[in-house]
Amino acid sequence: MQPFSYIRPATPQEAVGAFAQAGEGARFIAGGTTLYDLMKLNIERPRHLIDVSAIEGFNRIETDGDRLRFEANAAMSAVATDPVVARDYPVLAESLWKAASQQLRNMATVGGNLLQRTRCMYFRNGAGGIYPCNKREPGSGCAAIGGLDRGQAVLGTSDTCTAVSPGDWPVALVAMDASIEVLGPNGTRSMPVADLYRLPDTTPHVEFTLDPGEMITAIVVPKTLAGRRSTYHKIRDRESYAFALTSAAVALEMNDDRVERARIALGGVATRPWRAPESEEVLAGQRLTPELALAAGRAAFRDARPGRHNGFKVELGARTIADALRIAADRSRT
Ligand SMILES: Cc1cc2nc3c(=O)[nH]c(=O)nc-3n(C[C@H](O)[C@H](O)[C@H](O)COP(=O)(O)OP(=O)(O)OC[C@H]3O[C@@H](n4cnc5c(N)ncnc54)[C@H](O)[C@@H]3O)c2cc1C
């Protein structure tokens, strides 16, 4: 690990100011559960760490009014167990408590979670030149393409990168049309969570759309009745403490057994949290039957591009959506 300076600002404004002053090589750090890991692996080499975890009152969870608002430093475990979130937005709560372990969820923040980096084994284990990785060393190549690609993406891939976007929480947020509030050197702005993530295209090392020095201050989720009829369904190699092979965030507005509107996003199968409008269209206005649910699931994978060992994700992903639709539909609206 290379030496770095370390400061703990008292306010978001102070943190953004410190970042601007530090310049290149500066990074925010919150729970540290991702960044310290990547520093030890020699993948991240920051020169200045700006620790935002000590900012007083930067972890509020607001559920009154017409939206949910989570400040960036709220712990994953705190949001997952908030009574309103757990009761009215199971998709959000489940995406958090099905992630990582209880110890990690106590440390990790809902802001930091949005910016975690891929768990692609060639990205994480190849520092020092063992394996090429365009995300780690732009232009070096991709060992996953044509290599051991069982965990890789089948949607949103490019000829330079097939690494999966790893987070569960961002998938649920994308399904719920959530946005983030951002503070930067030029003031504040807000953007949909879906727009935070870039496709790999020819520049897989550029993963997020934040400008240098911009800090996420809060996550905002519009309130909707569909929240109650929602779920985050996650399929993984182990029942706990594992990243998704496939996952589906589903929220339904139903009129008796007809779907008025479905919101669906996928994890574990794509290079960014993946909204599935093709599936939503198949369902709109239709009576939800097992056959229709599977057809909706399969529609999401029409453009899938599997590699050598990950073709199973296409059918597993479709069935994950179908099962999530059943779970969400079975949930009472009241
Ligand atoms: C063993 C293990 C298993 C895991 N399993 C899962 C899993 O199954 N599902 C899942 O979703 N996640 C999983 N995770 C990832 C975990 O959820 C993330 O590490 C965590 O959410 C990151 O939050 P943090 O606060 O610790 O971020 P940090 O490590 O502090 O920061 C992460 C990134 O966000 C940036 N950052 C932090 N806060 C801000 C801010 N406010 N504004 C701008 N930038 C910021 C940092 O610069 C850094 O780039 C796992 C992690 C581990 C170690």
The ligand as an ORCA input file, in Angstrom:
! r2SCAN-3c Opt
* xyz 0 1
  C     -16.971     -9.962      2.169
  C     -17.918     -8.971      1.551
  C     -19.142     -9.427      1.063
  C     -20.026     -8.499      0.488
  N     -21.225     -8.939     -0.018
  C     -22.063     -8.053     -0.634
  C     -23.295     -8.481     -1.210
  O     -23.671     -9.654     -1.166
  N     -24.068     -7.527     -1.816
  C     -23.715     -6.213     -1.871
  O     -24.462     -5.405     -2.405
  N     -22.555     -5.795     -1.338
  C     -21.732     -6.676     -0.724
  N     -20.543     -6.251     -0.212
  C     -20.123     -4.877     -0.441
  C     -20.552     -3.953      0.656
  O     -21.956     -3.832      0.646
  C     -19.855     -2.631      0.359
  O     -18.496     -2.838      0.659
  C     -20.373     -1.484      1.157
  O     -21.729     -1.244      0.938
  C     -19.592     -0.209      0.827
  O     -19.972      0.806      1.732
  P     -18.866      1.575      2.584
  O     -19.569      2.637      3.339
  O     -18.052      0.631      3.413
  O     -18.006      2.177      1.401
  P     -16.445      2.603      1.359
  O     -15.599      1.379      1.255
  O     -16.133      3.569      2.437
  O     -16.447      3.380     -0.026
  C     -16.817      2.715     -1.221
  C     -16.656      3.684     -2.379
  O     -17.607      4.739     -2.257
  C     -16.963      6.011     -2.181
  N     -17.778      6.780     -1.233
  C     -18.157      6.405      0.016
  N     -19.043      7.282      0.503
  C     -19.219      8.239     -0.453
  C     -20.034      9.413     -0.559
  N     -20.854      9.783      0.414
  N     -19.969     10.135     -1.707
  C     -19.152      9.765     -2.721
  N     -18.349      8.679     -2.664
  C     -18.412      7.915     -1.552
  C     -15.534      5.732     -1.772
  O     -14.651      6.707     -2.296
  C     -15.301      4.376     -2.407
  O     -14.941      4.526     -3.751
  C     -19.659     -7.129      0.408
  C     -18.436     -6.690      0.935
  C     -17.574     -7.586      1.486
  C     -16.255     -7.093      2.028
*
